[in-house]
C-alpha cells in the first residue's frame, strides 16, 4: 500500500495516531525506525534548522518544498507536511499543492493566517476573512491529482476572532472539501471536547509543548476520537537539549572522552543513513 493510501486508512480510524515531528532527514528516519506509522515535517523546525530563524514566514515555498522532498524520500512511512498559508492567494495555493504532491508528501496543512504568519502558539496572529480561507481550501482540493493526498485545513482563529468563529471556519473548510480539520490552540479541555463533538470530519490535535493548549492524556484524546495526535517539535527540543548539555560539559571538562556514552556508535549511524547499502549498490557499477 502506498504511503498516501496508508495514511488515508489510518486517519479514517480516528484512533489517535501519534505522529512525531521531524526537522530533517535523520530525525525523520529515527521516527520511522522507532516504529511510528507516520512522520510530520514541522515548519517551526524547518525554519529553525535550515535558516536558524523563527517560524515567522521566513521559509518560502521553495525551501519548504525542497525540505519536504528530501524528507519524503528518506522514509517509507507517510509524511505530513506544513504548508503554512499556501504562500499567497488561491492561485498560489494551487501551485503549492502541486509542488508538495510532486515532492511526495502524503498530506499537507494550510492555515488561515495572514502574512507574515507565525507559530500557532505565539501571540499577535491575524487571519484572513472566512470566505478567503474557504476558497483557498477549495483551490487546494481541486489542485491535487491524487485523491489520496490529504488536505488538512488549519484555523488559527481562536486567538484572533474567538472560538465560535474558529468553529465556523472549520465548518466552511469541510464544505470546501477539507479531509482533516486542525483547529489550532484551543485553550481549555472544554474547547477540545467541543471541537470533537461538533465535527464528524477527522480531527488533528496539536500536542505542542509549552503552547496554549492543555495537553490531555493520549487516552482522553482517543476517547474523543481525534484522528491524529501531532507532536510537532518534540524531537527538535530533545535534540537541542542533548547537544546543549554535551557542549556545556565539553567546555567545562575540556575533555571529550568523558562523554563517550552519549555517542551513537559510528557503525550504527552509518547503518541509519544507509552507508553500507549505498556502497554495495555502487559496486554494481564498477
C-alpha positions as CSV (number, residue, x, y, z in Angstrom):
1,X,0.0,0.0,0.0
2,X,1.4,3.4,-1.0
3,X,2.0,5.9,1.8
4,X,-0.9,8.2,0.9
5,X,-3.4,5.4,0.8
6,X,-1.9,4.0,4.1
7,X,-2.3,7.4,5.9
8,X,-5.8,7.7,4.5
9,X,-6.7,4.4,6.1
10,X,-5.1,5.2,9.4
11,X,-6.8,8.6,9.7
12,X,-10.2,7.1,8.9
13,X,-10.0,5.0,12.0
14,X,-10.0,8.1,14.3
15,X,-7.9,6.3,16.9
16,X,-5.4,9.0,17.8
17,X,-2.5,8.1,15.5
18,X,0.6,9.6,17.2
19,X,2.7,11.4,14.6
20,X,6.1,12.8,15.9
21,X,7.6,15.8,14.1
22,X,11.0,15.7,12.4
23,X,13.2,18.7,11.4
24,X,15.5,16.9,9.0
25,X,16.0,13.6,7.2
26,X,17.9,11.9,10.1
27,X,15.2,12.7,12.6
28,X,12.6,11.5,10.1
29,X,14.4,8.2,9.8
30,X,14.6,7.9,13.6
31,X,10.8,8.4,13.8
32,X,10.4,5.5,11.3
33,X,12.9,3.3,13.0
34,X,11.1,3.7,16.3
35,X,8.0,2.2,14.8
36,X,5.7,5.2,14.2
37,X,3.4,4.9,11.3
38,X,3.7,8.5,10.0
39,X,6.0,11.5,10.4
40,X,5.5,15.2,10.3
41,X,7.6,17.9,8.7
42,X,7.4,20.8,11.1
43,X,7.5,24.3,9.7
44,X,8.8,25.6,13.0
45,X,11.6,23.1,12.9
46,X,12.3,23.6,9.3
47,X,12.8,27.3,9.7
48,X,14.9,26.8,12.8
49,X,17.1,24.0,11.4
50,X,17.6,25.3,7.9
51,X,17.6,29.0,8.5
52,X,18.3,29.5,12.2
53,X,15.2,31.7,12.2
54,X,11.8,31.7,14.0
55,X,8.6,30.5,12.4
56,X,7.6,33.9,11.1
57,X,7.2,33.2,7.5
58,X,10.9,33.3,6.5
59,X,10.9,29.9,4.9
60,X,9.1,30.2,1.5
61,X,7.6,27.6,-0.9
62,X,10.9,26.7,-2.5
63,X,12.7,26.0,0.8
64,X,9.7,24.2,2.4
65,X,9.0,22.0,-0.7
66,X,12.7,21.1,-1.1
67,X,12.8,20.1,2.6
68,X,9.6,18.0,2.1
69,X,11.0,16.3,-1.0
70,X,14.2,15.2,0.9
71,X,12.3,14.0,3.9
72,X,9.7,12.1,1.9
73,X,12.4,10.3,0.0
74,X,14.3,9.4,3.2
75,X,11.5,7.4,4.7
76,X,8.9,4.8,3.6
77,X,6.2,6.0,6.0
78,X,3.7,8.8,5.1
79,X,4.9,12.3,5.6
80,X,2.5,15.1,6.7
81,X,4.0,18.5,5.8
82,X,3.4,22.0,7.0
83,X,2.5,24.2,4.0
84,X,1.9,27.4,6.1
85,X,-0.6,29.7,4.3
86,X,-0.1,28.2,0.9
87,X,2.3,31.2,0.2
88,X,-0.2,33.5,-1.2
89,X,-3.8,33.6,-2.6
90,X,-5.9,30.7,-4.0
91,X,-3.8,30.5,-7.2
92,X,-0.6,30.3,-5.1
93,X,-2.3,27.5,-3.1
94,X,-2.9,25.5,-6.2
95,X,0.8,25.7,-7.1
96,X,1.8,24.8,-3.5
97,X,-0.4,21.7,-3.5
98,X,1.0,20.6,-6.9
99,X,4.6,21.2,-5.7
100,X,4.1,19.3,-2.5
101,X,2.3,16.5,-4.2
102,X,5.2,16.2,-6.7
103,X,7.6,16.2,-3.6
104,X,5.9,13.0,-2.4
105,X,4.1,14.1,0.8
106,X,1.1,12.2,1.9
107,X,-0.7,15.2,3.4
108,X,-0.3,18.9,3.9
109,X,-1.9,21.5,6.1
110,X,-2.9,25.0,5.1
111,X,-3.8,27.8,7.6
112,X,-5.9,30.9,7.6
113,X,-3.3,33.3,8.9
114,X,-2.3,36.5,7.1
115,X,1.3,37.1,6.1
116,X,3.6,37.4,7.8
117,X,2.4,34.2,9.6
118,X,3.8,32.9,12.8
119,X,3.9,29.8,15.0
120,X,0.3,29.0,16.1
121,X,1.1,29.3,19.8
122,X,2.6,32.8,19.6
123,X,0.6,36.0,20.2
124,X,-0.1,38.6,17.5
125,X,-1.6,36.4,14.8
126,X,-4.0,37.7,12.2
127,X,-6.4,35.7,10.0
128,X,-7.8,36.2,6.5
129,X,-11.6,36.5,6.1
130,X,-13.5,33.2,6.4
131,X,-14.5,33.3,2.7
132,X,-10.9,33.7,1.5
133,X,-9.9,30.8,3.7
134,X,-12.6,28.6,2.3
135,X,-11.7,29.4,-1.3
136,X,-8.1,28.5,-0.6
137,X,-9.1,25.1,0.8
138,X,-11.3,24.6,-2.3
139,X,-8.4,25.5,-4.5
140,X,-6.2,23.0,-2.7
141,X,-8.7,20.2,-3.1
142,X,-9.1,21.0,-6.8
143,X,-5.4,21.2,-7.4
144,X,-4.4,17.7,-6.3
145,X,-4.3,15.0,-8.8
146,X,-4.1,12.1,-6.3
147,X,-7.3,11.8,-4.3
148,X,-5.4,10.1,-1.5
149,X,-3.3,13.3,-0.9
150,X,-5.0,14.6,2.2
151,X,-5.7,18.3,2.7
152,X,-5.7,19.5,6.3
153,X,-7.5,22.8,7.0
154,X,-6.0,24.6,9.9
155,X,-7.6,27.6,11.5
156,X,-5.8,29.9,14.0
157,X,-8.9,32.0,14.7
158,X,-9.3,31.0,18.4
159,X,-6.7,33.5,19.4
160,X,-7.8,36.2,17.0
161,X,-11.6,36.2,16.4
162,X,-12.7,33.7,19.0
163,X,-13.6,30.1,19.5
164,X,-17.0,30.3,17.8
165,X,-15.5,31.8,14.7
166,X,-12.9,29.1,14.6
167,X,-15.7,26.5,14.5
168,X,-17.4,28.5,11.7
169,X,-14.2,28.5,9.7
170,X,-13.7,24.8,10.3
171,X,-17.2,24.1,9.0
172,X,-16.5,26.2,5.9
173,X,-13.3,24.2,5.3
174,X,-15.3,21.0,5.5
175,X,-17.8,22.3,3.0
176,X,-14.8,23.3,0.7
177,X,-13.6,19.7,0.8
178,X,-11.0,19.5,3.6
179,X,-10.2,15.9,4.6
180,X,-9.0,16.7,8.1
181,X,-9.6,19.7,10.5
182,X,-6.8,21.3,12.5
183,X,-8.3,23.7,15.0
184,X,-5.2,25.3,16.4
185,X,-4.6,26.2,20.0
186,X,-7.8,25.5,22.0
187,X,-7.2,26.9,25.4
188,X,-9.3,24.6,27.6
189,X,-10.4,21.0,27.8
190,X,-13.9,22.2,27.2
191,X,-12.9,23.7,23.9
192,X,-11.1,20.5,22.9
193,X,-14.2,18.4,23.7
194,X,-16.5,20.8,21.9
195,X,-14.4,20.6,18.7
196,X,-14.7,16.8,18.9
197,X,-18.4,16.9,19.4
198,X,-19.0,19.4,16.6
199,X,-17.3,17.6,13.7
200,X,-17.5,14.2,12.2
201,X,-14.6,15.0,9.9
202,X,-11.3,13.6,11.2
203,X,-9.5,15.9,13.6
204,X,-5.9,16.7,14.4
205,X,-4.8,17.8,17.9
206,X,-1.5,19.8,18.0
207,X,0.3,18.5,21.1
208,X,2.6,21.5,21.4
209,X,4.9,21.5,24.4
210,X,4.8,24.9,26.2
211,X,1.9,26.1,24.0
212,X,-1.5,27.5,24.7
213,X,-3.4,24.2,24.8
214,X,-3.8,21.8,27.8
215,X,-2.0,18.6,27.0
216,X,-4.6,15.9,27.7
217,X,-3.5,12.3,28.1
218,X,-3.4,10.5,24.8
219,X,-6.1,8.1,26.1
220,X,-8.6,11.1,26.5
221,X,-7.9,12.4,23.0
222,X,-8.6,8.9,21.7
223,X,-11.8,8.7,23.6
224,X,-12.8,12.0,21.9
225,X,-11.9,10.3,18.5
226,X,-9.2,12.7,17.5
227,X,-7.6,11.0,14.4
228,X,-4.1,12.4,14.7
229,X,-2.1,13.4,17.8
230,X,0.7,15.6,16.4
231,X,3.9,16.1,18.4
232,X,5.3,18.9,16.2
233,X,8.6,19.9,17.8
234,X,9.5,17.3,20.4
235,X,12.4,15.7,18.6
236,X,13.9,19.1,17.9
237,X,13.6,20.2,21.5
238,X,15.0,16.9,22.8
239,X,17.9,17.0,20.4
240,X,18.8,20.6,21.2
241,X,18.8,19.9,24.9
242,X,21.1,16.9,24.4
243,X,23.5,18.9,22.2
244,X,23.4,21.8,24.6
245,X,24.3,19.5,27.6
246,X,27.1,17.8,25.7
247,X,28.7,21.1,24.6
248,X,28.4,22.6,28.1
249,X,30.1,19.5,29.6
250,X,32.8,19.6,26.9
251,X,33.5,23.2,27.6
252,X,33.7,22.6,31.3
253,X,35.8,19.5,31.3
254,X,37.9,20.2,28.3
255,X,37.8,16.5,27.6
256,X,35.6,14.7,25.0
257,X,36.4,11.2,26.2
258,X,34.3,11.7,29.4
259,X,31.2,11.8,27.2
260,X,31.7,8.6,25.2
261,X,28.5,7.1,26.5
262,X,26.4,9.9,24.8
263,X,27.5,8.9,21.3
264,X,25.7,6.7,18.8
265,X,28.3,4.2,17.5
266,X,29.8,5.1,14.2
267,X,28.7,1.9,12.6
268,X,25.1,2.3,13.9
269,X,24.8,5.8,12.5
270,X,26.3,4.7,9.2
271,X,23.6,2.0,9.0
272,X,20.9,4.6,9.8
273,X,21.9,6.7,6.8
274,X,22.5,3.8,4.5
275,X,26.2,3.8,4.1
276,X,26.5,0.0,3.6
277,X,23.6,-0.1,1.3
278,X,24.9,2.7,-0.9
279,X,28.4,1.3,-1.1
280,X,27.1,-2.1,-2.0
281,X,24.9,-0.5,-4.7
282,X,28.0,1.3,-6.0
283,X,29.8,-2.0,-6.5
284,X,27.3,-2.8,-9.3
285,X,28.7,0.0,-11.5
286,X,32.4,-0.9,-11.3
